[in-house]
Amino acid sequence: MNTAKIPGKPHLVISGYYGFDNAGDEAILLSLVTAFRTICPEVQLTVLSSNPSNTANLYHVQALNRWQPGEVYRALREADMLVSGGGSLLQDVTGLKSLVYYLGVVWLALKLKKPVGFCGQGVGPVTSGIGRRLMKSIADKVDLITVRDEQSANDLLEMGITSPPVYVTADPVFVLKKNDFSPEQENKFLQSPHQDNQSGKVQSTAGISIREWSLFNEKDQLVVAKLADHLSDSGWQIIFLPFHYPTDFTACLRVKQLMKSPAQVIDKVLTAREAGSIIGSLDLLIGMRLHSLILAAVAGVPFIGISYDPKIKRFLNQLGLHPAGEASSLEYSKCLSAVNEVISNQDAFKNKIWRAVEILQPKALLNARLALELAGTLKES
């Protein structure tokens, strides 16, 4: 693919977990593209993707195969800057290979003497000795780091990464707003809500976003199933949203099979826009997936978080909230109490979230602004 720089247009290469059918990471890419184009409409974007044709079609960007070193090299050679992020790229919990890959792209950009910025990243955990040494030797040489929470900044400092300027901003997805998602998208997936014959009220809808996780066992899955049954018995419709297809679909189906009540499980890869549209139409979200919770916050939808990773607690703490429980040790009574409290105080919950989102949205836009300043596109402000 031709990724040559267009004269007069800043050219950024974006590296992340893109093209893997993960709606959360696709929401990050959508938000980065939106932010860069909001600030600098003429920007030229090239995305390293596992599915470049799909990425190019979805976001109207140039995209190339992230697994082809020659293509990556040529794109970086022609670029003004490498943007690494966002998401949880700088961790080795899911394996050392992914950390090596993302730092390898950074290393190549540095060798080509290109500015490099980590953009809205969540850092850690990095537990292996080799992972921490790689972080120190490569990440300490980049030009700019923006992270989505204070603990990520602390983790960088603890690993000895002190040379680049570090800014605590917000997750890039906070750039998005509810009107960024087409309302028609939800109609393809949601069943028509039923009306109660006695009260005339339309049924409320609860979405559930869970994932495969080694410590999220049948006992914990049963707690989620019981919560869903409780809501169904109270007149709610239940819909399961697989954020990473097909592994999340398998996890959702397993919980649905533990339920006594009917529920809908979406059996399809969801784009970021589809996921955002569906979540925006919900009355409640119960989520393990970080970006299901962030999209709910952006849409003003009440939500309950289940923590399986430190990033969930970090996000909830930013909003002054706490998880309903740990995915590896869920207690039905505590989860039910959390659900009932949110349902009983929906207006207060929404107001609290909106106040937090209003603070986080400009911080999320700062990720792109600082990157463009580094690329020489904007004057520092």
C-alpha positions as CSV (number, residue, x, y, z in Angstrom):
1,M,0.0,0.0,0.0
2,N,1.2,3.6,-0.7
3,T,1.7,5.3,2.6
4,A,3.8,8.1,1.2
5,K,3.4,11.5,3.0
6,I,1.1,13.9,1.2
7,P,2.9,17.3,1.0
8,G,1.5,19.9,3.4
9,K,-0.3,17.3,5.5
10,P,1.0,15.9,8.9
11,H,1.3,12.1,8.7
12,L,0.8,10.1,11.8
13,V,1.2,6.3,12.1
14,I,-1.0,4.8,14.8
15,S,0.0,1.5,16.5
16,G,-2.4,-0.5,18.7
17,Y,-4.6,-3.6,19.1
18,Y,-6.6,-2.8,16.0
19,G,-8.3,-5.2,13.5
20,F,-8.8,-8.0,16.1
21,D,-12.7,-7.7,16.4
22,N,-12.4,-6.1,19.8
23,A,-15.0,-3.4,20.1
24,G,-13.2,-1.7,23.0
25,D,-10.0,-1.2,21.1
26,E,-11.9,-0.2,18.0
27,A,-13.6,2.5,20.2
28,I,-10.1,3.7,21.1
29,L,-9.2,3.9,17.4
30,L,-12.5,5.7,16.6
31,S,-11.8,8.2,19.3
32,L,-8.2,8.8,18.2
33,V,-9.2,9.4,14.6
34,T,-12.1,11.7,15.8
35,A,-9.7,13.7,18.1
36,F,-7.0,14.1,15.5
37,R,-9.4,15.2,12.8
38,T,-11.2,17.5,15.2
39,I,-8.0,19.4,16.0
40,C,-6.3,19.0,12.6
41,P,-8.8,18.2,9.8
42,E,-6.0,17.8,7.2
43,V,-4.1,15.1,9.2
44,Q,-3.0,12.0,7.3
45,L,-3.5,8.8,9.4
46,T,-2.0,5.4,8.7
47,V,-3.1,2.6,11.1
48,L,-1.2,-0.7,11.7
49,S,-4.0,-3.3,11.7
50,S,-4.5,-7.0,11.7
51,N,-7.3,-6.5,9.2
52,P,-6.2,-3.4,7.2
53,S,-9.0,-3.5,4.6
54,N,-11.7,-3.5,7.3
55,T,-9.9,-0.8,9.3
56,A,-9.6,1.4,6.2
57,N,-13.3,1.0,5.4
58,L,-14.5,1.7,8.9
59,Y,-12.4,4.8,9.7
60,H,-11.5,6.2,6.2
61,V,-7.8,6.0,7.0
62,Q,-4.8,4.4,5.3
63,A,-4.2,1.0,6.9
64,L,-1.5,-1.6,6.5
65,N,-0.7,-5.1,7.8
66,R,0.9,-4.8,11.2
67,W,2.5,-8.2,10.7
68,Q,4.5,-7.1,7.6
69,P,7.8,-5.6,8.8
70,G,8.5,-4.1,5.4
71,E,5.2,-2.3,5.2
72,V,5.6,-1.0,8.8
73,Y,9.1,0.2,8.0
74,R,8.1,2.1,4.9
75,A,5.1,3.7,6.7
76,L,7.3,4.9,9.6
77,R,10.0,6.1,7.2
78,E,7.4,8.4,5.5
79,A,5.6,9.5,8.7
80,D,6.1,12.6,10.9
81,M,5.4,10.7,14.1
82,L,4.4,7.3,15.6
83,V,1.4,7.3,18.0
84,S,1.4,4.2,20.2
85,G,-1.9,3.6,21.8
86,G,-4.2,3.8,23.5
87,G,-5.3,0.9,25.5
88,S,-3.4,-1.5,27.7
89,L,-0.5,-2.1,25.3
90,L,2.3,-1.8,27.9
91,Q,1.7,-4.9,30.0
92,D,2.7,-8.5,30.0
93,V,-0.2,-10.1,31.8
94,T,-1.6,-11.4,28.5
95,G,1.9,-12.5,27.5
96,L,5.3,-11.0,26.8
97,K,4.9,-11.3,23.0
98,S,2.4,-8.4,22.8
99,L,4.7,-6.1,24.8
100,V,7.7,-7.0,22.7
101,Y,5.6,-6.3,19.5
102,Y,4.5,-2.8,20.6
103,L,7.9,-1.8,21.9
104,G,9.4,-3.3,18.8
105,V,7.4,-0.8,16.6
106,V,8.5,2.0,19.0
107,W,12.2,0.9,18.7
108,L,11.9,0.9,14.9
109,A,10.5,4.4,14.9
110,L,13.2,5.6,17.2
111,K,15.9,4.1,14.9
112,L,14.3,6.0,12.0
113,K,14.6,9.2,14.2
114,K,10.9,9.7,14.3
115,P,9.1,11.4,17.2
116,V,7.2,8.8,19.3
117,G,4.3,9.4,21.7
118,F,2.4,7.0,23.9
119,C,-1.1,8.2,23.7
120,G,-3.7,7.7,26.5
121,Q,-2.2,4.4,27.6
122,G,-3.0,2.3,30.6
123,V,0.3,1.0,31.9
124,G,0.9,-2.3,33.6
125,P,1.1,-4.6,35.2
126,V,4.6,-5.5,33.8
127,T,5.8,-8.3,36.1
128,S,8.5,-10.1,34.2
129,G,12.1,-9.1,34.5
130,I,12.6,-8.9,30.7
131,G,9.4,-6.9,30.3
132,R,10.5,-4.3,32.8
133,R,14.0,-4.1,31.3
134,L,12.5,-3.6,27.8
135,M,10.2,-0.9,29.2
136,K,13.2,0.9,30.8
137,S,15.4,0.6,27.7
138,I,12.8,1.6,25.0
139,A,10.0,3.5,26.7
140,D,12.4,5.8,28.4
141,K,13.6,7.0,25.0
142,V,10.2,8.2,23.6
143,D,9.4,11.9,23.4
144,L,6.0,12.0,25.0
145,I,3.8,9.9,27.3
146,T,0.1,10.5,28.1
147,V,-1.6,8.0,30.4
148,R,-5.2,7.5,31.3
149,D,-4.8,7.4,35.1
150,E,-2.5,8.3,38.0
151,Q,-1.4,4.8,38.8
152,S,-0.1,4.3,35.2
153,A,2.1,7.3,35.8
154,N,3.3,5.8,39.1
155,D,4.0,2.5,37.4
156,L,6.2,4.2,34.8
157,L,8.1,6.0,37.6
158,E,8.5,2.7,39.5
159,M,10.1,1.1,36.4
160,G,12.6,4.0,36.1
161,I,11.0,5.7,33.1
162,T,11.8,9.3,33.9
163,S,13.1,10.9,30.8
164,P,10.0,11.7,28.7
165,P,7.4,14.2,29.9
166,V,4.4,12.3,31.4
167,Y,0.9,13.7,31.4
168,V,-2.1,12.2,33.2
169,T,-5.0,12.7,30.8
170,A,-7.9,10.3,30.3
171,D,-8.9,7.3,28.2
172,P,-9.2,8.5,24.6
173,V,-12.7,7.1,24.4
174,F,-14.0,10.0,26.5
175,V,-13.6,12.1,23.4
176,L,-16.7,10.4,22.0
177,K,-20.2,11.6,22.6
178,K,-23.5,9.9,22.3
179,N,-24.3,11.6,19.0
180,D,-21.2,10.0,17.5
181,F,-23.1,6.7,17.4
182,S,-25.9,6.2,14.9
183,P,-29.2,5.3,16.6
184,E,-30.2,3.1,13.7
185,Q,-27.4,0.7,14.6
186,E,-29.1,-0.5,17.7
187,N,-32.3,-1.5,15.9
188,K,-30.4,-4.3,14.1
189,F,-29.7,-6.1,17.4
190,L,-32.2,-5.2,20.1
191,Q,-35.5,-7.0,20.3
192,S,-38.5,-4.7,20.4
193,P,-39.2,-3.8,24.0
194,H,-42.5,-5.2,25.3
195,Q,-45.1,-3.1,27.0
196,D,-46.6,-4.1,30.4
197,N,-50.3,-4.6,29.8
198,Q,-51.2,-3.3,33.3
199,S,-48.9,-0.3,33.8
200,G,-48.4,0.5,30.1
201,K,-44.7,1.0,30.8
202,V,-42.1,-0.1,28.2
203,Q,-39.7,-2.7,29.6
204,S,-36.3,-1.5,30.7
205,T,-33.2,-3.1,29.1
206,A,-30.1,-4.3,30.9
207,G,-26.9,-5.1,29.0
208,I,-24.3,-7.4,30.3
209,S,-20.7,-7.4,29.0
210,I,-18.5,-10.2,30.3
211,R,-15.3,-11.9,29.0
212,E,-13.4,-15.1,29.2
213,W,-11.1,-15.0,32.2
214,S,-9.3,-17.9,33.9
215,L,-10.4,-16.9,37.4
216,F,-14.0,-16.1,36.4
217,N,-15.3,-19.5,37.1
218,E,-18.8,-21.1,37.2
219,K,-19.5,-19.9,40.7
220,D,-18.9,-16.3,39.6
221,Q,-20.8,-16.8,36.3
222,L,-23.7,-18.1,38.3
223,V,-23.8,-14.9,40.3
224,V,-24.1,-12.9,37.1
225,A,-26.8,-15.3,35.8
226,K,-28.8,-14.8,39.1
227,L,-28.5,-11.1,38.7
228,A,-29.8,-11.3,35.2
229,D,-32.7,-13.6,36.4
230,H,-33.5,-11.1,39.2
231,L,-33.8,-8.3,36.6
232,S,-35.8,-10.4,34.2
233,D,-38.2,-11.3,37.0
234,S,-38.6,-7.6,37.7
235,G,-39.6,-7.0,34.1
236,W,-36.3,-6.2,32.5
237,Q,-35.1,-7.4,29.1
238,I,-31.6,-8.8,29.1
239,I,-29.0,-8.6,26.3
240,F,-25.5,-9.9,26.4
241,L,-22.8,-7.9,24.4
242,P,-19.7,-9.7,23.3
243,F,-17.0,-7.0,23.0
244,H,-14.3,-9.4,21.7
245,Y,-15.8,-11.9,19.3
246,P,-15.9,-14.9,19.5
247,T,-14.4,-15.5,22.9
248,D,-16.7,-13.1,24.7
249,F,-19.7,-14.7,22.9
250,T,-18.7,-18.0,24.4
251,A,-18.6,-16.5,27.9
252,C,-21.9,-14.7,27.4
253,L,-23.6,-17.9,26.1
254,R,-22.3,-19.8,29.1
255,V,-23.9,-17.4,31.6
256,K,-27.1,-17.3,29.6
257,Q,-27.3,-21.1,29.9
258,L,-27.1,-20.8,33.6
259,M,-30.1,-18.4,33.7
260,K,-33.7,-19.6,34.2
261,S,-35.1,-16.6,32.2
262,P,-34.8,-15.8,28.5
263,A,-32.1,-13.5,27.3
264,Q,-30.6,-12.3,24.0
265,V,-26.9,-12.9,23.2
266,I,-25.6,-10.9,20.2
267,D,-23.9,-13.4,17.9
268,K,-21.8,-11.1,15.8
269,V,-18.6,-9.0,15.7
270,L,-19.6,-5.5,17.0
271,T,-18.0,-2.4,15.5
272,A,-17.3,0.4,17.9
273,R,-20.2,2.4,16.6
274,E,-22.6,-0.5,17.0
275,A,-21.4,-1.2,20.5
276,G,-21.8,2.5,21.4
277,S,-25.3,2.7,19.9
278,I,-26.5,-0.4,21.7
279,I,-25.1,0.7,25.1
280,G,-26.6,4.2,24.5
281,S,-30.0,2.6,24.3
282,L,-29.7,0.6,27.5
283,D,-31.2,1.5,30.9
284,L,-28.4,-0.3,32.8
285,L,-25.1,-2.0,32.0
286,I,-23.3,-4.6,34.0
287,G,-19.8,-4.9,32.7
288,M,-16.4,-6.5,33.0
289,R,-15.0,-4.9,29.8
290,L,-13.5,-1.6,30.5
291,H,-14.7,0.1,27.4
292,S,-18.3,-1.1,27.9
293,L,-18.2,0.9,31.1
294,I,-16.6,3.9,29.5
295,L,-19.1,3.9,26.6
296,A,-21.9,3.7,29.2
297,A,-20.4,6.7,31.0
298,V,-20.1,8.7,27.8
299,A,-23.8,7.8,26.9
300,G,-25.1,8.6,30.4
301,V,-26.2,5.1,31.1
302,P,-26.1,3.8,34.7
303,F,-23.6,1.0,35.1
304,I,-22.1,-1.6,37.5
305,G,-18.5,-2.6,37.1
306,I,-17.0,-6.0,37.8
307,S,-13.3,-5.9,38.3
308,Y,-11.0,-8.5,36.7
309,D,-7.9,-6.3,36.2
310,P,-6.5,-3.2,38.0
311,K,-7.6,-1.0,35.1
312,I,-11.3,-1.5,36.1
313,K,-10.7,-0.2,39.6
314,R,-8.6,2.7,38.3
315,F,-11.4,3.8,36.0
316,L,-14.1,3.5,38.6
317,N,-12.0,5.4,41.1
318,Q,-11.7,8.3,38.6
319,L,-15.5,8.5,38.8
320,G,-15.7,8.1,42.6
321,L,-17.1,4.6,42.2
322,H,-16.2,1.1,43.3
323,P,-16.6,-2.3,41.6
324,A,-19.6,-4.5,42.7
325,G,-17.0,-7.2,43.2
326,E,-14.0,-9.1,41.9
327,A,-14.6,-11.4,38.9
328,S,-12.9,-14.2,40.8
329,S,-14.9,-13.9,44.0
330,L,-18.4,-12.4,43.2
331,E,-20.9,-12.4,46.0
332,Y,-24.6,-12.3,44.9
333,S,-25.8,-10.2,47.9
334,K,-23.2,-7.5,47.3
335,C,-23.8,-7.4,43.5
336,L,-27.6,-7.3,44.0
337,S,-27.2,-4.4,46.5
338,A,-25.0,-2.5,43.9
339,V,-27.6,-3.1,41.2
340,N,-30.5,-2.0,43.4
341,E,-28.7,1.1,44.6
342,V,-28.0,2.3,41.0
343,I,-31.6,1.5,39.8
344,S,-33.1,3.3,42.8
345,N,-30.9,6.4,42.4
346,Q,-30.6,6.6,38.6
347,D,-30.8,10.4,38.3
348,A,-28.2,11.0,41.0
349,F,-25.9,8.4,39.4
350,K,-26.3,10.0,36.0
351,N,-25.6,13.5,37.4
352,K,-22.5,12.2,39.1
353,I,-21.2,10.5,36.0
354,W,-21.9,13.5,33.8
355,R,-19.9,15.8,36.1
356,A,-17.0,13.4,35.9
357,V,-17.3,13.0,32.1
358,E,-17.3,16.8,31.6
359,I,-13.9,16.9,33.3
360,L,-12.5,13.9,31.5
361,Q,-13.5,14.8,27.9
362,P,-11.1,17.8,27.5
363,K,-8.4,15.7,29.1
364,A,-9.0,12.9,26.5
365,L,-8.8,15.5,23.7
366,L,-5.4,16.6,25.2
367,N,-4.0,13.2,24.1
368,A,-4.3,14.2,20.5
369,R,-3.4,17.8,21.0
370,L,-0.1,17.0,22.7
371,A,0.7,14.4,20.0
372,L,0.1,16.9,17.2
373,E,2.3,19.5,19.0
374,L,5.1,16.9,19.1
375,A,4.6,16.2,15.4
376,G,5.1,19.9,14.8
377,T,1.6,20.5,13.5
378,L,0.5,22.8,16.3
379,K,2.2,25.4,18.3
380,E,2.4,24.6,22.0
381,S,-0.4,26.2,23.9
